[in-house]
Amino acid sequence: MNRSIRNIAIIAHVDHGKTTLVDNLLKEGGAYRANQHVEERAMDSMDLEKEKGITIKAKNTSVHWRDKTINIVDTPGHADFGGEVERALRMVDGVLLLVDAYDGPQAQTRFVLRKALAHGLKVVIVINKIDRDNADPAKMYDKVLELLMELNATEEQFDAPVVYGSGRDGYMMYKLGDEKKDLTPLFETILEHVPPPFARPNEPFHMLVSNIDWSDYVGRIAVGKVLGGNVSVGDTVWIVRHSEGGKRIRAKITKVFEFSGLQTHESPTATAGNIVGVSGFEDIDIGDTITADEKGHALPFTQIDPPTLEMQICVNDGPLVGREGKYVTSRQLRDRLMREIKTNVSISVEDSDRAGAFNIKARGAMQIAVLVETMRREGFELLVSRPTVIEKTGETGERLEPYETVWVEVPDECVGAIMQNLANRKGQLTNMEKLAHSTMIEATITTRGLIGMEIDIVNATSGRGVMSHLFKEYGPYAGEVLTRLTGTLIATEPGETTTYALVGVQERGKLFVGPGELVYEGMIVGENPRNEDIVVNAVREKKLTNFRSQGEGVATGLIPPVKLSLERAIEYVANDEFVEVTPQNIRLRKRTLNNGERQKQKKAAKLA
């Protein structure tokens, strides 16, 4: 065992304070100079992570404390990025389970804890945010113990040590009421209870690739825990390809990287038990094994939970194509998607039966939205369809679909509206609990019924409702579920929208476009409260007369348009609609742009 190293992952539900705690661990571990400017949530390095305030990719860092090196993996807390957590658990020997002292264990806490226990990892419980209003740390610790019992933890795992404190304010304590000083109790608990990595220094070098990094100078960097032996720059190794049935490729190590604070620095050798990055490979994927022994066996790679949603990403074929984006062809789109699946193991991409359209399977709409937003910023133009669930056929031939457990925390006065929404979506209420200032509703619902539900909760509770969900099982098909009760307003003429035309259009419903925006035939410009589509002219101009000027009497009375974010747009569109995504715009449109063609298709569908 390499006694100078500890490898831990920080796991928790979204917004329970993982990345903020890492900030203070880095500060106390001396990662920063005294006069260095330190950003908040330093581990959230991607632009999207900073904007959304969530972690999307699992990242490595290390802290040096009392001559020991503690390698830390910061993981995402959102259920859609669960694949990142499952992968990170392969590299570590223990986990810090962070629980909010007010919210307690939530959906994702249950998911990540179940995975950690299955790996046999040591758990250190951290009751965080004890300074919050109405926080009840002692009660939340009891809830974590209940969860451990529910997940069949071993006796050793059940006796997990606990510390209380505030990651933001930089203090931890062994017992409630101790002095609020610094993070020493947490560091000491980690060193005492998390075992050093079990490594075989005398065997030939071998390592499982758990993550892929990229550098413009050295190309692909394979990140993982060294399970045995040492490796130095210039050594010859063999890559055992997981995706190609154990094919062996010879390679030479060109660089070895170690993680320290927010930097990676080059090192001449990598020792057993440490988490390192190595480069020198043209092609390497997550799940591959790197070994110095030519006949070395492939290391087992954990099977990641399968995706439950499927969507189509297609080439943009609208009239405004190519005005904003650099990459618009199907070949460029395909290459980019294939590049994505090399570093993101929880997504799969397949060619569809239509040219220029690709089927993407993922954990959730948010995971796809993050991929599409990243591509959009790179200069891609594309179309995205509504998510559909991946169904299965049972042993007796019956139709099965995925079900999820959903938890919704809402203000007391909004409970009725949320219960009605759940009933419309064929959700089954399983539990209801009164909290200090709100009510927690627990229900079982199909994944289909869950699509778009977050928008309804935000609207019904004026943004105060909080929803989390977790995959439960495959169950019998629940029948037709109505998730959108409204119709749309569809533009009939191409051109630039005018205030004069929009004042007339808004009498029919809510607008999605403002004056002076480009529209085309078949583009959705608003929402109709009734469940039917209406075609409207949004570009009509006011005729000039001798008595009236063009702008007179039309500047007043125009309500600002509703602008949907990318996630909301993907959940909002119906099966016969697309979201058109370009570097500067998000537009909604019908799959068939021509109104006459759409009417023909409707008639044909009715006759069929």
HELIX and SHEET records of a PDB file:
HELIX    1   1 LYS A   18  GLU A   28  1                                  11    
HELIX    2   2 ASP A   47  LYS A   52  1                                   6    
HELIX    3   3 ALA A   79  PHE A   81  5                                   3    
HELIX    4   4 GLY A   82  ALA A   88  1                                   7    
HELIX    5   5 ALA A  107  ALA A  118  1                                  12    
HELIX    6   6 PRO A  137  GLU A  150  1                                  14    
HELIX    7   7 GLU A  155  PHE A  158  1                                   4    
HELIX    8   8 THR A  184  HIS A  193  1                                  10    
HELIX    9   9 SER A  330  THR A  343  1                                  14    
HELIX   10  10 ALA A  365  GLU A  378  1                                  14    
HELIX   11  11 ASP A  412  CYS A  414  5                                   3    
HELIX   12  12 VAL A  415  ASN A  424  1                                  10    
HELIX   13  13 THR A  447  LEU A  450  1                                   4    
HELIX   14  14 MET A  453  ALA A  460  1                                   8    
HELIX   15  15 THR A  499  VAL A  505  1                                   7    
HELIX   16  16 LEU A  566  TYR A  572  1                                   7    
HELIX   17  17 ASN A  595  LEU A  607  1                                  13    
SHEET    1   A 7 LYS A  59  TRP A  65  0                                        
SHEET    2   A 7 LYS A  68  ASP A  74 -1                                        
SHEET    3   A 7 ILE A   5  ILE A  11  1                                        
SHEET    4   A 7 GLY A  94  ASP A 100  1                                        
SHEET    5   A 7 LYS A 122  ASN A 128  1                                        
SHEET    6   A 7 VAL A 162  SER A 166  1                                        
SHEET    7   A 7 TYR A 171  MET A 173 -1                                        
SHEET    1   B 6 ASN A 211  SER A 215  0                                        
SHEET    2   B 6 GLY A 219  GLY A 228 -1                                        
SHEET    3   B 6 HIS A 206  LEU A 208 -1                                        
SHEET    4   B 6 THR A 289  THR A 291 -1                                        
SHEET    5   B 6 THR A 236  ARG A 241 -1                                        
SHEET    6   B 6 LYS A 247  LYS A 252 -1                                        
SHEET    1   C 5 ASN A 211  SER A 215  0                                        
SHEET    2   C 5 GLY A 219  GLY A 228 -1                                        
SHEET    3   C 5 ILE A 275  PHE A 281 -1                                        
SHEET    4   C 5 LYS A 255  SER A 260 -1                                        
SHEET    5   C 5 GLN A 263  GLU A 266 -1                                        
SHEET    1   D 2 VAL A 231  SER A 232  0                                        
SHEET    2   D 2 THR A 269  ALA A 270 -1                                        
SHEET    1   E 9 SER A 348  ASP A 351  0                                        
SHEET    2   E 9 ALA A 357  ALA A 362 -1                                        
SHEET    3   E 9 LEU A 309  VAL A 315 -1                                        
SHEET    4   E 9 LEU A 382  VAL A 384 -1                                        
SHEET    5   E 9 GLU A 577  VAL A 581 -1                                        
SHEET    6   E 9 ILE A 586  LYS A 590 -1                                        
SHEET    7   E 9 MET A 523  ASN A 528 -1                                        
SHEET    8   E 9 GLY A 487  ALA A 491 -1                                        
SHEET    9   E 9 ILE A 534  VAL A 536  1                                        
SHEET    1   F 4 SER A 348  ASP A 351  0                                        
SHEET    2   F 4 ALA A 357  ALA A 362 -1                                        
SHEET    3   F 4 LEU A 309  VAL A 315 -1                                        
SHEET    4   F 4 THR A 388  VAL A 389 -1                                        
SHEET    1   G 8 SER A 348  ASP A 351  0                                        
SHEET    2   G 8 ALA A 357  ALA A 362 -1                                        
SHEET    3   G 8 LEU A 309  VAL A 315 -1                                        
SHEET    4   G 8 LEU A 382  VAL A 384 -1                                        
SHEET    5   G 8 GLU A 577  VAL A 581 -1                                        
SHEET    6   G 8 ILE A 586  LYS A 590 -1                                        
SHEET    7   G 8 MET A 523  ASN A 528 -1                                        
SHEET    8   G 8 LYS A 510  LEU A 511 -1                                        
SHEET    1   H 4 LYS A 392  THR A 393  0                                        
SHEET    2   H 4 ARG A 399  VAL A 410 -1                                        
SHEET    3   H 4 THR A 439  THR A 446 -1                                        
SHEET    4   H 4 GLN A 428  LYS A 434 -1                                        
SHEET    1   I 3 LYS A 392  THR A 393  0                                        
SHEET    2   I 3 ARG A 399  VAL A 410 -1                                        
SHEET    3   I 3 VAL A 466  PRO A 476 -1                                        
SHEET    1   J 2 GLY A 495  GLU A 496  0                                        
SHEET    2   J 2 LEU A 518  VAL A 519 -1                                        
END                                                                             
